Amino acid sequence: MIKLLLITSNKKEGDILSLAFQQKSFKVILSEPTYANYVKSLQYIPDLLLMEIPTVYTESLHFVRLLRKNKRLAKTPVLTYGNVSDPTTVKLLFLTGVNKYYVRPLRFGELINDLGVFLKGKGVSVAPKGEQDVQKRQEMITFLMDKEKVGSEKIDMMVQYIGKLLVFPFTVNRILKIADDLKSGAPELAKVIKTDSAMTTTILKVANSVLFASRDRKISEIREGVVRIGFKETKNIALSMSIMKLLDKEEKSLGYSRLEFWYHSLAVAVIAERFAKQAGIQSVEEVFVSGLLHDFGILLLDEFFPELFEPIMKQTTEKGGSFYDAVRSVIGISHNDVLEKLFDGWNIPKRITTAVLRQMDYATFKDETDIEQQKLVQIVGMANVIAKGMNLGRECDQIVNKLPNELLVQMRFPAGFRNNFFDEIHTGMNMYARFINLDGRTYPEGPVLEGNVAEFKIMIVNRSQAFFDSYLHYVKLLGYTIMAEEPLAGITEVDKLPNMIIINVDADTEISEIEEFTKSTIIPVILFTAENDKCNALQNSPIFKKLSPDIDLRIIDTAIENMIKVKA
């Protein structure tokens, strides 16, 4: 599947090109010129980008520069076309990062030949289907997208369809039962692992790896492998393998990477487990599995209903909203509604089901009769937010919010996180990812953006009392030079002034606390504010931008780039 992002303001031309590419088995994302295309590019990670260059092309140049700064998009071929034929302009396009420029009229045959050069090594395949199968499939999708149809009937249809094609691994429940039984240990876990040849091979390979191996003895027995690796670590490896091998890594839907999804899910599991240890929760395995499964419904949509997935993803990226809300908007039910019924049929423990279904409401969820359940929901929800802020893997949206201090206190983080907390998460990610054979990356990955971004200095003025703000953590990962707060009046040398100021406030922050940093007429300011009526009264200007703390993190990239452009 070759993904092509086609950006043009000419609807007729766009429709013609889109149809032509689809006939060549390309998956086309058709879009108008807007900075929202950066979010689309990060979500869809296209194999190619074809973009119309208008007569006034400044915005297009800034968009390409931003693409080239981002590691995920830096090598994506960018092909452009338009009416501009001035050699100086064309040279500027290439210097910015454009790979090819065509002067209208476009010759489709030439375009396809050039794409073949850029895409060498990638294959295109279209699986043939019988007419009857196609008709039945279309009838089901039409039914599911009909907003007049009853939600419960849609859920039943989707559950029945998935149930015919997918069986949840029994090893997960068996391992969870072993974890709950105080009398169980390495022998019982070894018996479960032996029922799966791939898992057996992996555990032995891990046990004899450099990390665990003894110099003088190689082991060949699973029971000894469990002892050498550690009971907890072996359980987590086995649980991860059981769940991740359910569906392959092949992408079914545009804008969705299963590899990135599993990295994100693994991150949530590792962070949630760290929380559980700190909070003294006994059922750590339930926490780890809940983290792995926290968005499993998204994976099922991609695997079994890609026709639904694509319009949902389109709405998410264009409107900058949550994937969950987009699912309800498109089909009238949520993927979690389907997951709840599937989990019941698969005998998934109730606590795990509740944690997965309610983790988005973690800040308000209460369960007076089961405090462990309440903590489990809160832990998974917070772990999800932290994983996004740490840029670990990628979901269908990157929306985050402020973590309530009172919840962190309850989890025994009375002053937030120290650096060793993040180091432990990276270590756990690297260990598990290596053992379950993901793509071999190492965390931390380094700056999100590439190029000369380190030359740009951002001063962070934090007036929030929150222990952890994901969006500020994310800003620090982008690669810009972060300056500590200091009075601007005390900086006498112009070249030591920040290039931008990011201000973070609480609901009760007074304007007087930040006023000094908002008066400059030359330094752009981004203000993170939500329920602060006083600070919200500050007027926007070309170099003053207000953002909500409840934000898709990718919008921050665009906001900073826009402010850089305005200053330039």
Secondary structure, DSSP 8 states (H G I E B T S, - for coil): -EEEEEE-S-HHHHHHHHHHHHHTTEEEEEE-SSTHHHHHHHHH--SEEEEEE-SS-HHHHHHHHHHHHBTTTTTS-EEEEES---HHHHHHHHHHT--EEEESS--HHHHHHHHHHHTTT---------HHHHHHHHHHHHHHH-TTS-HHHHHHHHHHHHHHH----HHHHHHHHHHH-TT--HHHHHHHHHT-HHHHHHHHHHHTSTTT--SS-----HHHHHHHH-HHHHHHHHHHHHHHTTS-S---STT--HHHHHHHHHHHHHHHHHHHHHHT-S-HHHHHHHHHTTTHHHHHHHHH-HHHHHHHHHHHHHHT--HHHHHHHHHSS-HHHHHHHHHHHTT--HHHHHHHHHGGGTTT---TT-HHHHHHHHHHHHHHHHHHHTT-S--S--EE----HHHHHHTT-TT---HHHHHHHHHHHHHHHHHTT-----SS---SB-SSGGGSEEEEEE----S--HHHHHHHHSS-EEE----GGG--SGGGS-SEEEEE--TT--GGGTGGGG--SSS-EEEE-SS-HHHHTS--BTTEEEE-SSEETHHHHHHHHHHHHHH-
